[in-house]
Structures are given as C-alpha cells and as structure tokens.
Amino acid sequence: MVKSDYLIIGSGIAGLSLALKASQNGNVALITKRKLFDSATGKAQGGVACVSDKSDSFDQHIADTIVAGAGLCNETVVENVVKDGPARINELIKLGVKFSKKDYSNSEFELGLEGGHSRRRILHAGDTTGNEIEKVLIENILKHSNIKVYEDHTAVDLILDGAKVCRGALVLNNNSAETEIFEANAVVLASGGAGKAYLYTSNPDVATGDGIAMAYRAGARVSNMEFVQFHPTCLYNPVAKSFLISEAVRGEGAILRLQNGQAFMEKYHPQKELAPRDVVARAIDKELKAGGDSFVYLDITAKSRDFLVKRFPNIYARCLEYAIDISKDMIPVVPAAHYFCGGVSVDENGRTSIKNLYAVGEASCTGLHGANRLASNSLLESIVYAHRVFEDSARLLNKKYGALEIKKDPVLKDSSNAQALLVQEWQEIRRLTWSYLGISRTDEMLVKARKRIDILKEEIENSFFKTPLTVAGTEVRNIVFIAEMIARSAALRKESRGLHYNADYPFTLKEAKDTLITADSND
C-alpha cells in the first residue's frame, strides 16, 4: 500500500500544476498511465486564452466564452476563470514557460486569434504550446522531493470506504502486472478526456476516459457527456496518426475548400472559417456527406513560406513528412473527436459529489464550456482549477480515517479467448460511437447505439473479471462506459444545442439545462 496526502491521477497540465502546488502542503503520489510526457497537454498546439493586452478586456473574453457555450455556461464560473487567468499565467511564466513574443519587442506577447474569439488573446509558444508548458512543469516536478512520480501505473477503480468517502484507488503496475493500493486523504482525477472512444480522434492513445469512467462506476454525478467537440481539421492521411492542424491556422487566414477548390464556409456562418468549432465541424460533415468525399482541404498557401515556418514550425515540418508543403499545397483534413465538454460534475472548488474526490481538467465538468468549448479555454481552465483544488484540499490533510478493508480479488485464470474478445470489442465500440454518436445524431441512432452498448458492456465486464488485469483490458472497459454515458446523455437532450445536434430536434429550447446522470439513475 502506498500512502500519501495527495493522490493525483494524470500528468497533463492540470495534474502537474496541482502536484507542484500540493507539494507545499504535503506529500504527493502522482501516477500516470505511460510516461510523464504522455498526455493531451503535450499535443496542444494553439495556446492558452487569456486577457493580456490593453485592447482586450475580461468582459469581452467572458462574452465570447458564453456565446460559444450556447446558453449553457455557468456565468459565475466563466467570470471567475477568466479573471483568475492572468495570475495563473504569470505563475507559469515564473516557472519558466516561454510564450512567443513580437519580433520588435521583448515585453509584448505575440497573440493568436482562433475561432469564436473577438480579439487576439491566445498566448502561445509557436505551435507547440502544450509541449512547452508540459516540459517546464515536468522539469519543476522532478526537483521536488515531496512528489513521488509513478510512471507506467494505471488506475483501475476508485476505493470508497463504508461512509462513501474516497480513500484512494486500485492501481495496476504495468510492468509487474501486480495491483497496488494507493491511499490518500485527497484524491484528484486529472486523467484527461476520452477521444479514443471514437474511431477518428486528435487525442493521444492514453485518452480513454479512465477518470470519468472510474468516477461514474463509483457513483459520482457526471454532466453533459453528449457535448463532444469534434475538431474540424485533423490531417487526413493513411499514415499520419491523430495529427491536428491547429485552429490557429484558420486564425491566420486559412480557407476551407472542397476538393474542387470551392470555398464553402460562407454558406454556414458570417465568421466563415472563424466560426465556433461545432459550426465548422458540422459544415464539413455536411459537405462530405453531400459530395461523398472523404476529406476537404485547408488552404493556407496565401501566406509565405517564411511566415508559415516561423508561426507553425511543427505543423509545417510534420506536413512536409507526408509530402505536403503547406506554402504550396492544400492540406487534406477531416473532423475528429477532440474534447469532452462534459465530465465528472464539480463545484467551484473542483469537488465532485463523492467526499474527498476532486476532478480537474478535461475529466471534469465545471460549467465553463457549456455546450461548446471556446478555443484555447481548456488549458486556462486546468491551471485555474488546479489552483482552486490546491486551496480547498488543505482542509482534508489532517483528517484521520480508519484502516481500509480491501477485499481480495479471486485468482483469475488467463483466457486467450477473452483477451482476443476485448481487442475486437475495442474496435467495435469506436466504430459504433463514430457512426451513431458522432457529429450528427438521430433518435433511431441513439436507440441502436444504446442497445449495442448494453450488450458490449456486459460482454466486456464478464471478460474483464475472467482475465488478469491489463492496461488494454482496463481501457476497453473504460471506453464502453464512456460510450454508455454519451448515449444516455444524448438521448436525454431533446433539442440541438452547441456540440449536440439531433436531426429529430433541430431547434434549441428556450431554457438551457445541464444533463446530469449517475450509474444508478434511470433514463
């Protein structure tokens, strides 16, 4: 058994930021499924939305966020996050994060523009912002003796005591294949999103919704899982894997075109390519279905090679690997599952409905994003809520609890058939979510999805408990629970709002309500 004051599950910006701060209060066990660098944060290209220029204001950032959220944002949360942003950004800068500056100034930031923003307010480090932030946070983490990092450790399930207080987690040591109990006074889910529940995604392989699924199984409230953001522009290439073409490319003037070269976004929104992501993704989806094509083009050839190499060095180099010179060639793109606006329900301090359990980052649902996340608000939310959890959780550290009674699992026999079945079901779930729980939905699609998910869930649970614990088996189990939550939540929303579009309900209701579910609630 590993005991600590804090157990933090996940090593993205939320988990790393919190670990650094929490180490001031007590000792921290930080577990991560692969290596510290393996998270969605490291893949974030665009940047962090934050008011940092005199031409901008908190009120404008708040308004842009609320408009994108399609009537479902918690406006108090929006105001708090936007106004807390500058202080948290300054903390990152003091730690060593280097955001891009203007050529002619050592003090002014080079601010990017992305869809839905009325002002340039995206702080970035070239087009590898997440990588820069994660690198600096990890460098600082490794300096702290109060933080013990457990790489290659996979959280399997949360542990609750008889009083329904979260006391820790059952964790699989990936290398030894043995399970370990991690006990802590404060348990924090910073495990990221669940893009790998879909066939096409911009997310890294680790994004299997582990924290959300564990919290759901433990009885926590989950909110708004129907709102899955599909990034409009993921590189379409049989060799490329999950490579995102940042929204900032459209912010710098890129135009979406059909394969015949025709631009089409003016038909869908006055902001054209800079419309909110849900609008752009649905427009592309509609054009692809109408024309029978597999992809559309993103055209940034109006910009010079020198500009593109400076502004988007990573995108330029990666596309060149696939024989695409973006200064001369249009980029084939397709929408892909990108970000979950829903997650484990939390209050203004990151507390879930289970005592001593917190959730931060994409694993949580704070109310900031509403029905659609404004571009580059996710990293901002992560650092703001990491700070809030740090401040709130200090109250738990001196509490004393009785000894945990852990039931021993029965000895399991290896079953190659069961393992093979898990692999097959992984692919079936991802195809099912893409086909029935994707950008556009209908009631018939949702009913079919739920029926098949129920069957798959039963099969997977049976296989899961008949075989030794593995990372793959744990991930398959989690994504079927994620699929269930999406299907349940989508069926409950009898309207189209933000990222959720149901062709049977193409209208938006006057009153906006969150979708709240638990594992034992009835639909």
C-alpha positions as CSV (number, residue, x, y, z in Angstrom):
1,M,0.0,0.0,0.0
2,V,1.3,3.5,-0.9
3,K,0.1,6.2,1.4
4,S,0.3,9.9,0.7
5,D,-1.5,13.2,1.5
6,Y,-2.5,13.6,-2.2
7,L,-3.1,11.0,-4.9
8,I,-3.2,12.7,-8.3
9,I,-4.1,10.5,-11.3
10,G,-2.8,12.0,-14.6
11,S,0.1,14.0,-15.8
12,G,-1.3,16.7,-18.1
13,I,-1.3,20.4,-17.2
14,A,-3.9,20.0,-14.5
15,G,-2.2,17.2,-12.7
16,L,1.3,18.6,-13.0
17,S,0.2,22.1,-11.9
18,L,-1.7,20.8,-8.9
19,A,1.2,18.5,-7.9
20,L,3.6,21.4,-7.7
21,K,1.3,23.4,-5.5
22,A,0.1,20.5,-3.4
23,S,3.7,19.6,-2.5
24,Q,3.7,22.8,-0.4
25,N,1.1,21.2,1.8
26,G,2.0,17.6,2.0
27,N,3.5,14.6,0.0
28,V,2.1,13.8,-3.4
29,A,1.8,10.5,-5.3
30,L,1.4,11.3,-9.0
31,I,0.5,8.3,-11.1
32,T,0.5,8.3,-14.9
33,K,-0.5,5.5,-17.3
34,R,2.5,5.8,-19.5
35,K,5.3,8.4,-19.1
36,L,5.0,11.9,-17.7
37,F,5.0,13.4,-21.1
38,D,2.2,11.2,-22.4
39,S,-0.9,13.4,-22.2
40,A,-3.1,15.6,-24.4
41,T,-1.4,18.7,-23.0
42,G,1.8,17.9,-24.9
43,K,-0.2,17.8,-28.1
44,A,-1.9,21.2,-27.6
45,Q,-0.8,23.4,-30.4
46,G,-2.9,26.6,-30.2
47,G,-2.3,28.0,-26.8
48,V,-3.9,29.5,-23.7
49,A,-6.7,32.1,-23.9
50,C,-6.1,34.9,-21.5
51,V,-6.7,38.6,-21.4
52,S,-3.2,40.1,-21.6
53,D,-3.5,43.1,-23.9
54,K,-4.9,46.6,-23.4
55,S,-7.1,46.2,-26.5
56,D,-8.8,43.3,-24.8
57,S,-11.0,43.0,-21.6
58,F,-12.3,40.5,-19.2
59,D,-15.9,41.4,-20.3
60,Q,-15.0,40.5,-24.0
61,H,-13.4,37.2,-23.1
62,I,-16.4,36.3,-20.8
63,A,-18.9,37.3,-23.6
64,D,-17.0,35.2,-26.2
65,T,-17.0,32.2,-23.9
66,I,-20.7,32.5,-23.2
67,V,-21.6,32.8,-26.8
68,A,-19.6,29.7,-27.7
69,G,-21.2,27.8,-24.8
70,A,-24.7,28.2,-26.5
71,G,-26.6,29.2,-23.4
72,L,-25.3,26.5,-21.1
73,C,-22.2,28.1,-19.4
74,N,-22.2,28.8,-15.7
75,E,-21.7,32.5,-16.0
76,T,-20.2,32.8,-12.4
77,V,-17.6,30.1,-13.3
78,V,-16.8,31.8,-16.6
79,E,-16.2,35.1,-14.8
80,N,-14.0,33.5,-12.2
81,V,-11.9,31.6,-14.6
82,V,-11.4,34.5,-17.0
83,K,-10.4,36.9,-14.1
84,D,-8.1,34.3,-12.4
85,G,-6.4,33.6,-15.7
86,P,-3.6,36.3,-15.7
87,A,-2.4,35.3,-12.2
88,R,-2.1,31.7,-13.2
89,I,-0.4,32.6,-16.5
90,N,2.2,34.7,-14.5
91,E,2.9,31.6,-12.4
92,L,3.7,29.6,-15.5
93,I,6.0,32.3,-16.7
94,K,7.8,32.4,-13.4
95,L,8.3,28.7,-13.6
96,G,10.0,29.1,-17.0
97,V,7.3,28.9,-19.7
98,K,8.3,31.0,-22.6
99,F,5.4,32.3,-24.7
100,S,6.1,33.8,-28.1
101,K,6.9,37.5,-28.2
102,K,6.6,40.0,-31.0
103,D,9.8,40.4,-33.1
104,Y,10.1,44.1,-32.2
105,S,9.5,43.8,-28.5
106,N,10.8,41.9,-25.6
107,S,7.8,42.6,-23.5
108,E,4.7,42.2,-25.8
109,F,3.3,38.8,-26.5
110,E,2.5,37.6,-30.0
111,L,-1.2,36.9,-29.5
112,G,-3.0,34.4,-31.7
113,L,-6.6,34.5,-33.0
114,E,-8.9,31.5,-33.0
115,G,-12.5,30.7,-33.8
116,G,-15.1,32.4,-31.6
117,H,-12.7,35.0,-30.2
118,S,-13.4,38.7,-30.9
119,R,-9.8,39.7,-30.1
120,R,-6.3,38.2,-30.4
121,R,-5.8,36.8,-26.9
122,I,-4.1,33.4,-27.4
123,L,-0.8,33.1,-25.7
124,H,1.3,30.5,-27.5
125,A,4.8,29.1,-27.9
126,G,4.9,28.8,-31.6
127,D,2.6,25.9,-32.5
128,T,3.8,23.6,-29.7
129,T,2.4,25.5,-26.7
130,G,1.4,22.4,-24.7
131,N,4.8,20.8,-25.2
132,E,6.5,23.9,-23.8
133,I,4.2,24.1,-20.8
134,E,4.5,20.4,-20.0
135,K,8.3,20.4,-20.4
136,V,8.6,23.2,-17.9
137,L,6.2,21.7,-15.4
138,I,7.9,18.3,-15.5
139,E,11.3,20.0,-15.0
140,N,9.9,21.6,-11.9
141,I,8.2,18.4,-10.7
142,L,11.4,16.4,-10.8
143,K,13.0,18.9,-8.4
144,H,10.6,18.3,-5.6
145,S,11.3,15.6,-3.1
146,N,7.7,15.8,-1.9
147,I,6.4,14.5,-5.2
148,K,6.8,10.8,-6.0
149,V,6.1,10.0,-9.6
150,Y,4.8,6.6,-10.6
151,E,5.1,6.1,-14.3
152,D,3.5,3.1,-16.1
153,H,0.8,2.8,-13.4
154,T,-2.8,2.5,-14.5
155,A,-5.7,3.5,-12.2
156,V,-8.3,0.7,-12.3
157,D,-11.0,1.8,-9.9
158,L,-11.6,4.2,-7.0
159,I,-11.7,2.9,-3.4
160,L,-14.6,4.1,-1.2
161,D,-15.0,3.2,2.4
162,G,-18.2,2.4,4.2
163,A,-19.1,6.0,4.6
164,K,-18.7,6.6,0.8
165,V,-15.6,8.6,1.3
166,C,-13.0,8.2,-1.5
167,R,-9.9,6.9,0.1
168,G,-7.7,6.1,-2.9
169,A,-7.5,3.8,-5.9
170,L,-6.7,0.3,-7.0
171,V,-3.7,0.7,-9.4
172,L,-2.1,-1.6,-11.9
173,N,1.7,-1.6,-12.1
174,N,2.0,-2.0,-15.9
175,N,5.5,-3.5,-15.7
176,S,5.0,-6.1,-12.9
177,A,1.3,-6.7,-13.7
178,E,0.6,-6.5,-10.0
179,T,-2.1,-4.4,-8.3
180,E,-1.3,-1.9,-5.6
181,I,-3.5,0.2,-3.3
182,F,-2.8,3.9,-3.3
183,E,-4.4,5.6,-0.3
184,A,-4.6,9.4,0.2
185,N,-6.6,12.0,2.1
186,A,-7.3,13.9,-1.2
187,V,-7.8,12.0,-4.4
188,V,-7.7,14.0,-7.7
189,L,-8.8,12.9,-11.1
190,A,-6.6,14.7,-13.7
191,S,-6.8,11.9,-16.2
192,G,-7.9,13.9,-19.3
193,G,-10.5,13.2,-21.9
194,A,-11.8,10.2,-23.9
195,G,-11.2,10.9,-27.6
196,K,-10.0,7.3,-28.1
197,A,-13.6,6.2,-27.6
198,Y,-14.1,7.4,-31.2
199,L,-12.7,5.9,-34.4
200,Y,-11.1,9.2,-35.5
201,T,-9.6,11.5,-32.9
202,S,-6.9,14.1,-32.4
203,N,-6.2,12.7,-28.9
204,P,-3.2,10.6,-27.8
205,D,-3.6,6.9,-27.2
206,V,-3.9,7.4,-23.4
207,A,-7.2,9.4,-23.7
208,T,-9.6,6.6,-22.8
209,G,-11.7,8.4,-20.2
210,D,-10.3,6.5,-17.3
211,G,-11.0,9.0,-14.6
212,I,-14.6,9.8,-15.8
213,A,-15.4,6.1,-16.0
214,M,-14.0,5.3,-12.6
215,A,-15.9,8.1,-11.0
216,Y,-19.1,7.0,-12.8
217,R,-18.7,3.4,-11.6
218,A,-18.1,4.8,-8.0
219,G,-21.4,6.6,-8.1
220,A,-20.3,10.2,-8.9
221,R,-22.5,12.6,-10.8
222,V,-21.5,13.1,-14.4
223,S,-22.6,16.1,-16.5
224,N,-23.2,16.9,-20.2
225,M,-21.4,13.9,-21.8
226,E,-23.4,14.5,-25.0
227,F,-21.2,17.5,-25.8
228,V,-18.2,16.0,-27.6
229,Q,-16.2,18.6,-29.5
230,F,-15.0,17.5,-32.9
231,H,-12.0,19.4,-34.1
232,P,-12.8,20.4,-37.7
233,T,-9.3,19.9,-39.0
234,C,-7.3,16.7,-38.3
235,L,-4.8,15.7,-41.0
236,Y,-6.3,13.2,-43.4
237,N,-3.6,10.7,-44.3
238,P,-3.4,6.9,-44.1
239,V,0.0,7.1,-42.4
240,A,-0.5,10.1,-40.1
241,K,-1.9,9.3,-36.7
242,S,-4.1,11.8,-34.8
243,F,-2.2,14.9,-36.1
244,L,-4.1,18.1,-35.5
245,I,-4.0,21.1,-37.8
246,S,-4.4,23.9,-35.2
247,E,-7.4,26.2,-35.3
248,A,-4.7,29.0,-35.3
249,V,-4.0,28.2,-38.9
250,R,-7.6,29.4,-39.7
251,G,-6.9,32.3,-37.4
252,E,-4.1,33.3,-39.7
253,G,-6.3,33.2,-42.8
254,A,-6.6,29.6,-44.0
255,I,-9.6,28.8,-46.1
256,L,-11.6,25.6,-46.2
257,R,-12.3,24.3,-49.7
258,L,-14.0,21.3,-51.3
259,Q,-11.9,19.0,-53.4
260,N,-12.9,21.1,-56.5
261,G,-11.4,24.1,-54.8
262,Q,-14.6,25.8,-53.9
263,A,-14.8,27.6,-50.5
264,F,-18.0,26.8,-48.6
265,M,-18.0,28.3,-45.1
266,E,-19.7,31.5,-46.1
267,K,-22.9,29.4,-46.5
268,Y,-22.9,28.4,-42.9
269,H,-21.7,31.3,-40.8
270,P,-20.8,35.0,-41.2
271,Q,-17.5,34.4,-39.5
272,K,-16.8,31.7,-42.1
273,E,-13.6,29.8,-41.1
274,L,-13.5,31.5,-37.7
275,A,-17.0,30.3,-36.7
276,P,-17.2,28.2,-33.5
277,R,-15.8,24.7,-33.9
278,D,-19.2,23.0,-33.8
279,V,-20.4,25.1,-36.7
280,V,-17.3,24.4,-38.8
281,A,-17.2,20.6,-38.0
282,R,-20.9,20.2,-38.9
283,A,-20.4,22.2,-42.1
284,I,-17.5,19.9,-43.1
285,D,-19.5,16.8,-42.2
286,K,-22.5,18.0,-44.2
287,E,-20.3,18.8,-47.3
288,L,-18.6,15.4,-47.1
289,K,-21.9,13.5,-46.9
290,A,-23.4,15.6,-49.7
291,G,-20.4,15.1,-52.0
292,G,-19.4,11.6,-51.0
293,D,-15.8,12.8,-50.3
294,S,-13.5,11.6,-47.6
295,F,-11.9,14.9,-46.8
296,V,-11.9,18.7,-47.6
297,Y,-8.9,20.9,-48.0
298,L,-7.5,23.6,-45.7
299,D,-5.7,26.2,-47.8
300,I,-3.0,28.5,-46.2
301,T,-1.0,28.9,-49.4
302,A,-1.7,32.6,-49.5
303,K,0.9,33.0,-46.7
304,S,4.6,33.0,-47.4
305,R,6.8,30.0,-46.6
306,D,8.9,32.2,-44.2
307,F,5.7,33.2,-42.2
308,L,4.5,29.6,-42.0
309,V,7.8,28.2,-40.9
310,K,8.0,30.8,-38.1
311,R,4.4,30.7,-37.0
312,F,3.7,27.0,-37.5
313,P,7.1,25.2,-37.4
314,N,5.8,21.9,-36.1
315,I,2.8,21.8,-38.5
316,Y,5.0,22.8,-41.4
317,A,7.6,20.1,-40.7
318,R,5.1,17.3,-40.0
319,C,3.1,18.0,-43.1
320,L,6.3,18.0,-45.1
321,E,7.0,14.5,-43.8
322,Y,3.8,13.5,-45.7
323,A,4.9,15.3,-48.9
324,I,2.7,18.3,-48.2
325,D,4.4,21.7,-48.4
326,I,1.7,23.9,-46.8
327,S,3.1,27.0,-48.5
328,K,2.3,25.4,-51.9
329,D,-0.1,22.5,-51.2
330,M,-3.6,22.5,-49.6
331,I,-3.9,20.3,-46.5
332,P,-6.4,17.4,-46.6
333,V,-8.4,17.5,-43.4
334,V,-11.3,15.7,-41.7
335,P,-13.2,16.4,-38.4
336,A,-12.1,14.2,-35.4
337,A,-13.2,13.7,-31.8
338,H,-11.2,16.3,-29.9
339,Y,-12.5,17.4,-26.5
340,F,-15.2,16.5,-24.0
341,C,-17.1,19.4,-22.6
342,G,-18.8,17.1,-20.2
343,G,-17.2,15.1,-17.4
344,V,-17.3,14.5,-13.7
345,S,-19.5,17.2,-12.1
346,V,-17.6,19.5,-9.9
347,D,-18.3,22.7,-7.9
348,E,-16.4,26.0,-7.9
349,N,-13.6,24.3,-5.9
350,G,-13.3,21.1,-8.0
351,R,-15.1,18.9,-5.5
352,T,-17.1,16.0,-7.0
353,S,-20.3,14.5,-5.4
354,I,-18.1,12.0,-3.7
355,K,-16.3,13.1,-0.5
356,N,-12.5,13.7,-0.8
357,L,-12.6,13.2,-4.5
358,Y,-11.7,16.1,-6.9
359,A,-11.6,16.3,-10.6
360,V,-9.7,18.9,-12.8
361,G,-9.1,19.5,-16.5
362,E,-10.9,17.6,-19.2
363,A,-12.0,14.9,-16.8
364,S,-14.2,17.4,-15.0
365,C,-17.3,19.4,-15.9
366,T,-17.0,22.8,-14.3
367,G,-19.6,24.7,-16.3
368,L,-17.1,26.9,-18.1
369,H,-17.5,25.4,-21.5
370,G,-21.3,24.9,-21.6
371,A,-22.4,23.2,-24.8
372,N,-19.2,24.1,-26.7
373,R,-15.7,25.0,-25.6
374,L,-14.3,28.2,-26.8
375,A,-10.9,27.6,-28.4
376,S,-7.9,27.5,-26.0
377,N,-10.0,27.9,-22.9
378,S,-9.1,24.3,-21.8
379,L,-5.6,24.9,-20.7
380,L,-6.8,28.0,-18.9
381,E,-9.5,26.1,-17.0
382,S,-6.9,23.5,-16.0
383,I,-4.5,25.9,-14.3
384,V,-7.3,27.9,-12.6
385,Y,-9.0,24.8,-11.2
386,A,-5.7,23.2,-10.2
387,H,-5.2,26.3,-8.0
388,R,-8.7,26.1,-6.6
389,V,-8.3,22.4,-5.7
390,F,-5.0,23.2,-4.0
391,E,-6.6,25.9,-1.9
392,D,-9.7,23.8,-1.0
393,S,-8.0,20.5,-0.3
394,A,-5.8,21.7,2.5
395,R,-8.8,21.1,4.9
396,L,-8.5,17.3,4.3
397,L,-4.9,16.7,5.1
398,N,-5.1,16.4,8.9
399,K,-8.2,14.2,9.0
400,K,-7.8,10.7,10.4
401,Y,-9.6,7.6,9.0
402,G,-9.8,4.0,10.0
403,A,-8.0,1.3,8.3
404,L,-9.1,0.4,4.8
405,E,-10.7,-3.1,4.4
406,I,-9.8,-4.3,0.9
407,K,-11.5,-7.3,-0.5
408,K,-9.1,-9.6,-2.2
409,D,-10.0,-10.4,-5.8
410,P,-10.3,-14.1,-6.7
411,V,-7.4,-15.7,-8.5
412,L,-8.0,-15.3,-12.2
413,K,-7.2,-17.7,-15.0
414,D,-5.8,-16.4,-18.2
415,S,-8.2,-16.7,-21.1
416,S,-6.8,-16.0,-24.5
417,N,-10.3,-16.1,-25.9
418,A,-11.4,-13.4,-23.5
419,Q,-8.3,-11.2,-24.3
420,A,-9.0,-11.5,-28.0
421,L,-12.6,-10.6,-27.5
422,L,-11.5,-7.4,-25.7
423,V,-9.4,-6.3,-28.7
424,Q,-12.3,-6.9,-31.1
425,E,-14.7,-5.0,-28.9
426,W,-12.4,-2.1,-28.7
427,Q,-12.7,-1.6,-32.4
428,E,-16.4,-2.2,-32.4
429,I,-17.0,0.4,-29.8
430,R,-15.0,3.0,-31.7
431,R,-16.8,2.4,-34.9
432,L,-20.2,2.4,-33.1
433,T,-19.5,5.8,-31.5
434,W,-18.3,7.3,-34.7
435,S,-21.4,6.1,-36.7
436,Y,-24.1,6.7,-34.1
437,L,-22.8,9.2,-31.5
438,G,-20.9,11.5,-33.8
439,I,-21.3,15.0,-35.2
440,S,-24.9,14.5,-36.2
441,R,-27.4,12.1,-34.4
442,T,-31.0,10.9,-34.5
443,D,-33.2,9.2,-32.0
444,E,-33.0,6.0,-34.0
445,M,-29.2,6.1,-34.0
446,L,-29.2,6.7,-30.2
447,V,-31.5,3.7,-29.6
448,K,-29.4,1.4,-31.7
449,A,-26.3,2.6,-30.0
450,R,-27.6,2.1,-26.5
451,K,-28.8,-1.5,-27.3
452,R,-25.4,-2.5,-28.7
453,I,-23.5,-0.7,-25.9
454,D,-25.5,-2.6,-23.3
455,I,-24.6,-5.9,-24.9
456,L,-20.9,-4.9,-25.3
457,K,-20.7,-3.6,-21.7
458,E,-22.0,-7.0,-20.3
459,E,-19.5,-8.9,-22.5
460,I,-16.6,-6.7,-21.5
461,E,-17.4,-6.8,-17.8
462,N,-17.5,-10.6,-18.0
463,S,-14.2,-10.8,-19.9
464,F,-12.6,-8.2,-17.6
465,F,-13.2,-10.2,-14.5
466,K,-12.2,-13.5,-16.1
467,T,-8.7,-12.4,-17.1
468,P,-5.7,-10.9,-15.4
469,L,-5.6,-7.1,-15.3
470,T,-4.0,-5.5,-18.3
471,V,-3.8,-1.9,-19.4
472,A,-5.7,-2.7,-22.7
473,G,-8.4,-4.5,-20.8
474,T,-8.8,-1.6,-18.4
475,E,-9.0,0.9,-21.3
476,V,-11.6,-1.2,-23.2
477,R,-13.7,-1.4,-20.1
478,N,-13.5,2.4,-19.6
479,I,-14.4,3.4,-23.2
480,V,-17.6,1.2,-23.1
481,F,-18.6,3.1,-20.0
482,I,-17.8,6.4,-21.8
483,A,-19.9,5.3,-24.8
484,E,-22.8,4.5,-22.4
485,M,-22.6,7.9,-20.8
486,I,-22.6,9.7,-24.2
487,A,-25.6,7.7,-25.4
488,R,-27.5,8.1,-22.2
489,S,-26.9,11.9,-22.1
490,A,-27.6,12.4,-25.8
491,A,-30.9,10.6,-25.5
492,L,-32.0,12.8,-22.6
493,R,-31.4,16.1,-24.6
494,K,-34.5,16.7,-26.7
495,E,-33.0,19.6,-28.6
496,S,-29.9,20.6,-30.6
497,R,-27.5,22.8,-28.8
498,G,-23.8,23.6,-29.2
499,L,-21.9,20.4,-30.0
500,H,-25.0,18.1,-29.7
501,Y,-27.0,18.0,-32.9
502,N,-30.1,15.7,-33.2
503,A,-31.8,15.9,-36.6
504,D,-35.1,14.9,-34.9
505,Y,-34.8,18.0,-32.7
506,P,-33.1,20.7,-34.9
507,F,-34.3,23.5,-32.7
508,T,-32.9,24.9,-29.4
509,L,-35.1,25.1,-26.4
510,K,-35.5,28.4,-24.6
511,E,-34.5,27.0,-21.3
512,A,-31.0,25.6,-21.0
513,K,-30.4,22.7,-18.7
514,D,-27.4,20.5,-17.8
515,T,-27.7,16.8,-18.4
516,L,-26.9,15.0,-15.1
517,I,-26.6,11.2,-14.8
518,T,-25.2,8.7,-12.3
519,A,-24.6,5.0,-12.9
520,D,-27.7,4.0,-11.0
521,S,-30.1,6.7,-12.2
522,N,-32.9,5.9,-14.6
523,D,-33.2,7.4,-18.1
